[in-house]
């Protein structure tokens, strides 16, 4: 698939199964993230691989967070099961640096670009994924588990694997609704 077709037909798959990207394929995904726009060369991203027993630890973490928030039993169970929606998750943290030249917002956007690049690299290599956020990215227990400092942000969890079923392409929105001239 060429780069333009990949971008024009980008899609997510919520239901993922094995196999997950491994070895060189996974390394290519990480390398794509490292190529995100990076004003000032700050490299404001950290990637945490969650797989195998890490999925169990992430499940326990989300369960603890849900219990700490006093959520219902069904919400606690949903949190506990969330990591098992894919065989591989990459947590992406915007690791922000105080810089007179590059504001925190720009560093967070750079980390977001890294997530997008990694998802596109997965698609280009025959895998699929979905970028998830939710309230967990701001939860103190989750932030602490991912070594977030006050100025850092978890920009998302990139769930990766093989699509369980055929993903249907969505229609492209009418560009005139989103584009204007200045």
N, C-alpha and C positions, 0 to 999 in steps of 0.2 A: 504494500500500500504506500503510495507516495505521500509526502508530507502534507500537501494541500488537501488531498482527499481525506487524510486522517483528521485534519483540523475541521474540515467542513462537515464531517460525519461523526464527530465526537459523540460518544454516548456513555452512559454508566450502566452497570449491571448490579442490581442489589442482591441477587442470589448467586453466590460464588461457591465453588467447590474445588477440590483438588483436580489436577495438580496446580500448585502455586509456582510462581517464577522462582527459579533457583540458579545458583552458580552465575555464569556469565550474563544470563538474561536479567537476573536481579541486580547484578553489578551495573549493567547498562541503565537500568531504571534509576539507580542512585546517581550514576554519572549524569543523566539527563537533569536530575534535580540540582546538581551542582553547577549546571550551566544556566541557571535562572539569572535574569538581570540582577546586577549587584553593584549599584552605584557606590563608589568608594572602596570596592573590594573588601567589604566587611565580612562576607560569607555568613550572613545572618540566619543560618539554618542549622538545625540539628535533627538527625533522623534516628529514630529508635525502632529497631526491628522487633516485631512481636509475632512469634510463631511457636509451634509445638507447646512446650510447657509454659512459655510466655503468655499464650492465650489463656491458660488456666489462671496465671497470676493476674492478668488484666481483668478477667472475669471476677476474681475475688476482690480486686480493687474497686470495680464499678459497683459490686454488691455492697461493699462497705460504704461507699459514697451514698448510695441510695438509702441505706439504713440510717446513715448519719443525717440525711435530709428528712427522715421520717416518712418516706414514700410508702405507698400501699404495697401489700404482698405481691400483687401482680406487676407493679412497676419495679420492685426489687428483682423479681424473677426475670423480667425483660432486660434489665441492666446486666444481670448475671449471664444471660444468654447472648448478649450483643456481640462479644468478641468471636463467637463461633459462626458468624455469618460469612466468614472467609478464612482460608487457611493461612493467610499472611496479612498482617497489618503493619503499615509504616506510620508511626506517629511523627508528625512534623512540628517542630517547635521553632518559632521565630526567636532566635537567640540575639537579642538586641543589645547594641553597644551605644553608649553615649557618644554622639558625634555632632560637632557643630555643622557639619556638611550634609549629613544624611539623617533625616528625622526618623523617629521610631516607626511612624506610619509607613514610610517607604521600606523599611526593613521587614515589616510584617507583610507588606505587599510582595516583596521579593520571595519570602517563604511561601506565600500563596502561589506564586508563579512556579516555584519548585514542585509543589504538589501537582499542579497541572501538567508540567513537563514530565513528571514521573508517570502519571496516568497515561499520557500520550505514548510514552516509551513502552509501557505495558501493552497497550493496544497494538502498537506497531509490531510487537513480537508475538502476537497471538493470544495474549491474556486480556483480562478485563478487570475492572475495578469500579469503586465508587468512593468519592470523597465525602466523609461524614464529619459532622461537628457535634452540635447539640450542646446541652448544658454542661456535659462532662468536661469540655475544654476549659471551663472557668472554675470548676470545682476545686477547692483548696486541696483535698486529698489527692486528686488526679494531678494537679499542678505540682504538688510536692513529689509525687512518685516519678514524675518526668523531669525533676531537678529544675523546675522553672524558678527563675529569680523574679522579683517584682516587675521588672521591665519586659519580661519574656511573655510570649503568648503561644499557646498550642493552637496552630492554625487548622489542624484537622488530623483525622485518622484516615489514611488511604488504605482501604480494604482491597486486597488483590487476590486473584485466583482465576479459575476458569468459569465462564458463565454456565450456570446450570441449564439454562434454556436460551433459545435464540432471542437476541435482543432486537426489538423492532426499532427501526430508525424513526425518529420523531420529525415532524415537519419543520422546515426552516421558517422562522417568523418573517413577516413582511418588514424588510429593512426600513421602509419609509416611516415606520412607527418609532424607530430608534435613532435615526440619523437626521441631522439638520446641518445647515450651513451657517457660518458666522460671517 
